[in-house]
Amino acid sequence: MRLLACLTALLSSSSAWAVSSKSDEWTFRVMLDDKPIGLHRFSVVTNGEQRLVTTEANFAVKFLGFAAYRYHHRAIEQWQGDCLWHLDATTNDDGTSSSVRSERNGGSLKVITERDTQVLSGCIMSFAYWNRALQSQSQLLNAQTGKVERVQIERIGTAKIDVHGQSKATDQVRITGPAAPIDVWYSAEGDWVGLDSVVAGGHRLSYRLP
């Protein structure tokens, strides 16, 4: 309910928002070792320097017809330019619930979780794969854990991946940090079109546009 209230307040704060804004949406089919496990949806509404980002992920890994693992995450982010201004996220990771909330206060961002509260100075970005300004960052806020992760981001090269059922040439960008590397794929026009990583047990997680 808190997420819905936040979204409603942000969208209704200005009558000009709907008139002058533009919207981008991605719905990725998520696969584990090439087997579909769910969808991850992203919506970015831009109005000048302001962005309103909503995401929702629903995964279910089945074994012998039963759900062996379930994951649900949803978040609302408000951005000013390339800086995260507000975050409200909830996650249910196979029965373990968590929440992360952040709010801007002057030149700092306060991040609140069930465990602690931290204050981050300067312009902070989350793992906003949809924004290619991500590539200039050395740290990113994890919207699920509330932790700031040190990262290295570099362009690896070009490769062809499946985009809307067709093989397309893409740019490959790799994010390395404390967890397994994440490969993010962008079209020649700069649009985010895919993601690959390795998760627990050595399984390959992939995002593809169906």
Phi and psi in degrees as GROMACS dihedral restraints (atoms count N, CA, C in turn):
[ dihedral_restraints ]
;  ai    aj    ak    al  type     phi  dphi    fc
    3     4     5     6     1   -64.3    20    10
    4     5     6     7     1   -38.7    20    10
    6     7     8     9     1   -64.1    20    10
    7     8     9    10     1   -43.5    20    10
    9    10    11    12     1   -63.6    20    10
   10    11    12    13     1   -41.9    20    10
   12    13    14    15     1   -63.9    20    10
   13    14    15    16     1   -39.3    20    10
   15    16    17    18     1   -63.7    20    10
   16    17    18    19     1   -45.7    20    10
   18    19    20    21     1   -62.5    20    10
   19    20    21    22     1   -44.0    20    10
   21    22    23    24     1   -62.3    20    10
   22    23    24    25     1   -43.2    20    10
   24    25    26    27     1   -64.8    20    10
   25    26    27    28     1   -40.5    20    10
   27    28    29    30     1   -68.1    20    10
   28    29    30    31     1   -41.4    20    10
   30    31    32    33     1   -72.6    20    10
   31    32    33    34     1   -29.5    20    10
   33    34    35    36     1   -93.6    20    10
   34    35    36    37     1    -0.1    20    10
   36    37    38    39     1   -69.3    20    10
   37    38    39    40     1   -22.8    20    10
   39    40    41    42     1  -144.3    20    10
   40    41    42    43     1   126.0    20    10
   42    43    44    45     1   -69.2    20    10
   43    44    45    46     1   -19.4    20    10
   45    46    47    48     1   -80.2    20    10
   46    47    48    49     1   -14.7    20    10
   48    49    50    51     1   -55.3    20    10
   49    50    51    52     1   -52.3    20    10
   51    52    53    54     1   -66.2    20    10
   52    53    54    55     1   -26.3    20    10
   54    55    56    57     1   -78.1    20    10
   55    56    57    58     1   -43.1    20    10
   57    58    59    60     1  -101.4    20    10
   58    59    60    61     1    -3.2    20    10
   60    61    62    63     1   -86.0    20    10
   61    62    63    64     1   161.1    20    10
   63    64    65    66     1  -127.7    20    10
   64    65    66    67     1   152.3    20    10
   66    67    68    69     1  -126.1    20    10
   67    68    69    70     1   138.0    20    10
   69    70    71    72     1  -122.8    20    10
   70    71    72    73     1   140.1    20    10
   72    73    74    75     1  -136.0    20    10
   73    74    75    76     1   144.2    20    10
   75    76    77    78     1  -132.2    20    10
   76    77    78    79     1   134.7    20    10
   78    79    80    81     1  -124.7    20    10
   79    80    81    82     1   106.5    20    10
   81    82    83    84     1   -95.3    20    10
   82    83    84    85     1   135.4    20    10
   84    85    86    87     1   -82.1    20    10
   85    86    87    88     1   127.6    20    10
   87    88    89    90     1  -103.5    20    10
   88    89    90    91     1   131.3    20    10
   90    91    92    93     1  -126.7    20    10
   91    92    93    94     1   144.4    20    10
   93    94    95    96     1  -116.6    20    10
   94    95    96    97     1   113.4    20    10
   96    97    98    99     1    53.0    20    10
   97    98    99   100     1    44.8    20    10
   99   100   101   102     1    70.3    20    10
  100   101   102   103     1     9.6    20    10
  102   103   104   105     1  -106.4    20    10
  103   104   105   106     1   126.4    20    10
  105   106   107   108     1   -63.7    20    10
  106   107   108   109     1   134.2    20    10
  108   109   110   111     1  -125.5    20    10
  109   110   111   112     1    -4.7    20    10
  111   112   113   114     1   156.6    20    10
  112   113   114   115     1  -163.1    20    10
  114   115   116   117     1  -130.1    20    10
  115   116   117   118     1   151.6    20    10
  117   118   119   120     1  -131.9    20    10
  118   119   120   121     1   115.8    20    10
  120   121   122   123     1  -106.0    20    10
  121   122   123   124     1   140.4    20    10
  123   124   125   126     1  -130.7    20    10
  124   125   126   127     1   138.9    20    10
  126   127   128   129     1  -134.8    20    10
  127   128   129   130     1   129.6    20    10
  129   130   131   132     1  -124.2    20    10
  130   131   132   133     1   114.0    20    10
  132   133   134   135     1  -105.4    20    10
  133   134   135   136     1   121.1    20    10
  135   136   137   138     1  -112.1    20    10
  136   137   138   139     1   132.7    20    10
  138   139   140   141     1  -137.4    20    10
  139   140   141   142     1    97.1    20    10
  141   142   143   144     1    65.4    20    10
  142   143   144   145     1  -123.8    20    10
  144   145   146   147     1   -88.0    20    10
  145   146   147   148     1    -4.0    20    10
  147   148   149   150     1   -96.8    20    10
  148   149   150   151     1   141.4    20    10
  150   151   152   153     1  -131.9    20    10
  151   152   153   154     1   139.9    20    10
  153   154   155   156     1  -117.4    20    10
  154   155   156   157     1   117.9    20    10
  156   157   158   159     1  -116.6    20    10
  157   158   159   160     1   127.0    20    10
  159   160   161   162     1  -122.0    20    10
  160   161   162   163     1   137.1    20    10
  162   163   164   165     1  -135.0    20    10
  163   164   165   166     1   148.3    20    10
  165   166   167   168     1  -150.1    20    10
  166   167   168   169     1   128.9    20    10
  168   169   170   171     1  -122.7    20    10
  169   170   171   172     1   136.7    20    10
  171   172   173   174     1  -135.0    20    10
  172   173   174   175     1   114.6    20    10
  174   175   176   177     1  -123.4    20    10
  175   176   177   178     1   148.0    20    10
  177   178   179   180     1  -146.7    20    10
  178   179   180   181     1   118.4    20    10
  180   181   182   183     1   -98.5    20    10
  181   182   183   184     1   121.4    20    10
  183   184   185   186     1  -106.1    20    10
  184   185   186   187     1   147.3    20    10
  186   187   188   189     1  -138.3    20    10
  187   188   189   190     1   121.5    20    10
  189   190   191   192     1    56.1    20    10
  190   191   192   193     1    35.7    20    10
  192   193   194   195     1    86.2    20    10
  193   194   195   196     1    -4.9    20    10
  195   196   197   198     1  -110.0    20    10
  196   197   198   199     1   150.6    20    10
  198   199   200   201     1   -76.0    20    10
  199   200   201   202     1   108.0    20    10
  201   202   203   204     1   -85.0    20    10
  202   203   204   205     1   -20.3    20    10
  204   205   206   207     1  -155.2    20    10
  205   206   207   208     1   135.9    20    10
  207   208   209   210     1  -129.0    20    10
  208   209   210   211     1   145.9    20    10
  210   211   212   213     1  -144.4    20    10
  211   212   213   214     1   132.7    20    10
  213   214   215   216     1  -138.7    20    10
  214   215   216   217     1   129.4    20    10
  216   217   218   219     1  -140.4    20    10
  217   218   219   220     1   136.1    20    10
  219   220   221   222     1  -144.3    20    10
  220   221   222   223     1   147.0    20    10
  222   223   224   225     1  -152.0    20    10
  223   224   225   226     1   151.4    20    10
  225   226   227   228     1  -123.2    20    10
  226   227   228   229     1   127.5    20    10
  228   229   230   231     1  -122.9    20    10
  229   230   231   232     1   137.6    20    10
  231   232   233   234     1  -114.3    20    10
  232   233   234   235     1   129.6    20    10
  234   235   236   237     1  -119.8    20    10
  235   236   237   238     1   147.7    20    10
  237   238   239   240     1  -119.6    20    10
  238   239   240   241     1   107.1    20    10
  240   241   242   243     1    63.8    20    10
  241   242   243   244     1  -128.4    20    10
  243   244   245   246     1  -100.8    20    10
  244   245   246   247     1    19.9    20    10
  246   247   248   249     1  -112.9    20    10
  247   248   249   250     1   131.1    20    10
  249   250   251   252     1   -69.5    20    10
  250   251   252   253     1   128.2    20    10
  252   253   254   255     1  -107.0    20    10
  253   254   255   256     1   -34.9    20    10
  255   256   257   258     1  -155.9    20    10
  256   257   258   259     1   142.2    20    10
  258   259   260   261     1  -139.8    20    10
  259   260   261   262     1   137.4    20    10
  261   262   263   264     1  -139.9    20    10
  262   263   264   265     1   108.8    20    10
  264   265   266   267     1  -133.5    20    10
  265   266   267   268     1   143.6    20    10
  267   268   269   270     1  -131.3    20    10
  268   269   270   271     1   145.8    20    10
  270   271   272   273     1  -138.2    20    10
  271   272   273   274     1   139.3    20    10
  273   274   275   276     1  -122.1    20    10
  274   275   276   277     1   103.5    20    10
  276   277   278   279     1  -100.6    20    10
  277   278   279   280     1    88.8    20    10
  279   280   281   282     1    53.4    20    10
  280   281   282   283     1    46.7    20    10
  282   283   284   285     1    98.2    20    10
  283   284   285   286     1   -12.2    20    10
  285   286   287   288     1   -98.8    20    10
  286   287   288   289     1   115.7    20    10
  288   289   290   291     1   -95.7    20    10
  289   290   291   292     1   145.6    20    10
  291   292   293   294     1  -151.5    20    10
  292   293   294   295     1   161.9    20    10
  294   295   296   297     1  -144.3    20    10
  295   296   297   298     1   150.8    20    10
  297   298   299   300     1  -135.1    20    10
  298   299   300   301     1   132.8    20    10
  300   301   302   303     1  -134.1    20    10
  301   302   303   304     1   137.9    20    10
  303   304   305   306     1  -136.2    20    10
  304   305   306   307     1   152.0    20    10
  306   307   308   309     1  -148.2    20    10
  307   308   309   310     1   143.5    20    10
  309   310   311   312     1   -80.5    20    10
  310   311   312   313     1   138.0    20    10
  312   313   314   315     1  -139.0    20    10
  313   314   315   316     1    95.4    20    10
  315   316   317   318     1    65.7    20    10
  316   317   318   319     1  -122.7    20    10
  318   319   320   321     1   -94.7    20    10
  319   320   321   322     1    15.6    20    10
  321   322   323   324     1  -132.2    20    10
  322   323   324   325     1   162.3    20    10
  324   325   326   327     1  -119.9    20    10
  325   326   327   328     1   119.5    20    10
  327   328   329   330     1   -89.2    20    10
  328   329   330   331     1   126.6    20    10
  330   331   332   333     1  -115.3    20    10
  331   332   333   334     1   124.0    20    10
  333   334   335   336     1  -119.8    20    10
  334   335   336   337     1   126.3    20    10
  336   337   338   339     1  -126.0    20    10
  337   338   339   340     1   179.3    20    10
  339   340   341   342     1   -65.7    20    10
  340   341   342   343     1   -23.0    20    10
  342   343   344   345     1   -91.3    20    10
  343   344   345   346     1   -41.4    20    10
  345   346   347   348     1  -159.7    20    10
  346   347   348   349     1   176.9    20    10
  348   349   350   351     1  -129.2    20    10
  349   350   351   352     1   132.5    20    10
  351   352   353   354     1  -131.2    20    10
  352   353   354   355     1   153.1    20    10
  354   355   356   357     1  -117.2    20    10
  355   356   357   358     1   122.0    20    10
  357   358   359   360     1  -109.7    20    10
  358   359   360   361     1   132.8    20    10
  360   361   362   363     1   -95.2    20    10
  361   362   363   364     1   155.7    20    10
  363   364   365   366     1    81.5    20    10
  364   365   366   367     1  -169.0    20    10
  366   367   368   369     1   -83.8    20    10
  367   368   369   370     1   120.7    20    10
  369   370   371   372     1  -113.8    20    10
  370   371   372   373     1   136.9    20    10
  372   373   374   375     1  -115.9    20    10
  373   374   375   376     1   148.0    20    10
  375   376   377   378     1   -88.9    20    10
  376   377   378   379     1  -172.4    20    10
  378   379   380   381     1   -77.0    20    10
  379   380   381   382     1    70.1    20    10
  381   382   383   384     1   -91.1    20    10
  382   383   384   385     1    79.2    20    10
  384   385   386   387     1   -60.6    20    10
  385   386   387   388     1   -26.2    20    10
  387   388   389   390     1   -69.5    20    10
  388   389   390   391     1   -14.4    20    10
  390   391   392   393     1  -111.8    20    10
  391   392   393   394     1   113.0    20    10
  393   394   395   396     1   -71.8    20    10
  394   395   396   397     1    -7.6    20    10
  396   397   398   399     1   -64.5    20    10
  397   398   399   400     1   -15.9    20    10
  399   400   401   402     1   -52.7    20    10
  400   401   402   403     1   -33.2    20    10
  402   403   404   405     1   -67.3    20    10
  403   404   405   406     1   -15.0    20    10
  405   406   407   408     1   -94.6    20    10
  406   407   408   409     1     4.5    20    10
  408   409   410   411     1   -91.8    20    10
  409   410   411   412     1   150.8    20    10
  411   412   413   414     1  -112.9    20    10
  412   413   414   415     1    -5.4    20    10
  414   415   416   417     1  -149.9    20    10
  415   416   417   418     1   146.6    20    10
  417   418   419   420     1  -138.5    20    10
  418   419   420   421     1   145.1    20    10
  420   421   422   423     1   -87.2    20    10
  421   422   423   424     1   127.1    20    10
  423   424   425   426     1   -84.2    20    10
  424   425   426   427     1   114.3    20    10
  426   427   428   429     1   -71.2    20    10
  427   428   429   430     1   -14.8    20    10
  429   430   431   432     1   -88.0    20    10
  430   431   432   433     1   -39.9    20    10
  432   433   434   435     1  -101.4    20    10
  433   434   435   436     1   -21.2    20    10
  435   436   437   438     1    80.5    20    10
  436   437   438   439     1     6.5    20    10
  438   439   440   441     1   -89.9    20    10
  439   440   441   442     1   146.5    20    10
  441   442   443   444     1   -91.6    20    10
  442   443   444   445     1   122.0    20    10
  444   445   446   447     1  -108.0    20    10
  445   446   447   448     1   130.3    20    10
  447   448   449   450     1   -73.0    20    10
  448   449   450   451     1   131.6    20    10
  450   451   452   453     1  -135.8    20    10
  451   452   453   454     1   157.9    20    10
  453   454   455   456     1  -122.1    20    10
  454   455   456   457     1   131.0    20    10
  456   457   458   459     1  -125.5    20    10
  457   458   459   460     1   127.3    20    10
  459   460   461   462     1  -144.9    20    10
  460   461   462   463     1   151.5    20    10
  462   463   464   465     1   -82.1    20    10
  463   464   465   466     1   126.6    20    10
  465   466   467   468     1   -90.1    20    10
  466   467   468   469     1   -40.7    20    10
  468   469   470   471     1   156.6    20    10
  469   470   471   472     1  -151.6    20    10
  471   472   473   474     1  -120.6    20    10
  472   473   474   475     1   153.4    20    10
  474   475   476   477     1  -160.9    20    10
  475   476   477   478     1   163.0    20    10
  477   478   479   480     1  -101.0    20    10
  478   479   480   481     1   131.0    20    10
  480   481   482   483     1  -131.8    20    10
  481   482   483   484     1   168.7    20    10
  483   484   485   486     1   -79.0    20    10
  484   485   486   487     1   123.3    20    10
  486   487   488   489     1  -130.5    20    10
  487   488   489   490     1   114.7    20    10
  489   490   491   492     1    53.4    20    10
  490   491   492   493     1    39.4    20    10
  492   493   494   495     1    83.1    20    10
  493   494   495   496     1     4.3    20    10
  495   496   497   498     1  -127.4    20    10
  496   497   498   499     1   148.1    20    10
  498   499   500   501     1   -78.3    20    10
  499   500   501   502     1   121.1    20    10
  501   502   503   504     1  -125.6    20    10
  502   503   504   505     1   145.2    20    10
  504   505   506   507     1   -74.4    20    10
  505   506   507   508     1   132.6    20    10
  507   508   509   510     1  -138.0    20    10
  508   509   510   511     1   161.2    20    10
  510   511   512   513     1   -92.0    20    10
  511   512   513   514     1   135.5    20    10
  513   514   515   516     1  -105.3    20    10
  514   515   516   517     1   123.7    20    10
  516   517   518   519     1  -118.0    20    10
  517   518   519   520     1   131.6    20    10
  519   520   521   522     1  -111.6    20    10
  520   521   522   523     1   131.1    20    10
  522   523   524   525     1  -108.1    20    10
  523   524   525   526     1   118.8    20    10
  525   526   527   528     1  -117.1    20    10
  526   527   528   529     1   146.2    20    10
  528   529   530   531     1  -168.5    20    10
  529   530   531   532     1  -147.3    20    10
  531   532   533   534     1   -70.2    20    10
  532   533   534   535     1   -25.6    20    10
  534   535   536   537     1   -97.3    20    10
  535   536   537   538     1  -173.1    20    10
  537   538   539   540     1   -64.9    20    10
  538   539   540   541     1   149.4    20    10
  540   541   542   543     1   -58.0    20    10
  541   542   543   544     1   147.7    20    10
  543   544   545   546     1  -117.6    20    10
  544   545   546   547     1   123.2    20    10
  546   547   548   549     1   -98.0    20    10
  547   548   549   550     1   125.1    20    10
  549   550   551   552     1  -116.2    20    10
  550   551   552   553     1   136.3    20    10
  552   553   554   555     1  -113.0    20    10
  553   554   555   556     1   135.7    20    10
  555   556   557   558     1  -126.7    20    10
  556   557   558   559     1   143.8    20    10
  558   559   560   561     1   -73.3    20    10
  559   560   561   562     1   171.7    20    10
  561   562   563   564     1   -61.1    20    10
  562   563   564   565     1   -25.1    20    10
  564   565   566   567     1   -84.6    20    10
  565   566   567   568     1    -4.5    20    10
  567   568   569   570     1    94.5    20    10
  568   569   570   571     1     6.7    20    10
  570   571   572   573     1   -83.7    20    10
  571   572   573   574     1   141.1    20    10
  573   574   575   576     1   -71.1    20    10
  574   575   576   577     1   125.7    20    10
  576   577   578   579     1  -130.2    20    10
  577   578   579   580     1    -2.6    20    10
  579   580   581   582     1  -176.7    20    10
  580   581   582   583     1   167.2    20    10
  582   583   584   585     1  -155.2    20    10
  583   584   585   586     1   142.8    20    10
  585   586   587   588     1  -138.8    20    10
  586   587   588   589     1   142.2    20    10
  588   589   590   591     1  -156.9    20    10
  589   590   591   592     1   171.0    20    10
  591   592   593   594     1  -112.4    20    10
  592   593   594   595     1   130.5    20    10
  594   595   596   597     1  -113.0    20    10
  595   596   597   598     1  -173.3    20    10
  597   598   599   600     1   -51.5    20    10
  598   599   600   601     1   138.0    20    10
  600   601   602   603     1    83.9    20    10
  601   602   603   604     1     4.4    20    10
  603   604   605   606     1    78.1    20    10
  604   605   606   607     1    15.9    20    10
  606   607   608   609     1   -81.4    20    10
  607   608   609   610     1   148.2    20    10
  609   610   611   612     1   -96.6    20    10
  610   611   612   613     1   123.4    20    10
  612   613   614   615     1  -101.3    20    10
  613   614   615   616     1   129.7    20    10
  615   616   617   618     1  -132.2    20    10
  616   617   618   619     1   141.1    20    10
  618   619   620   621     1  -111.9    20    10
  619   620   621   622     1   129.1    20    10
  621   622   623   624     1  -138.9    20    10
  622   623   624   625     1   146.1    20    10
  624   625   626   627     1   -82.1    20    10
  625   626   627   628     1   118.2    20    10
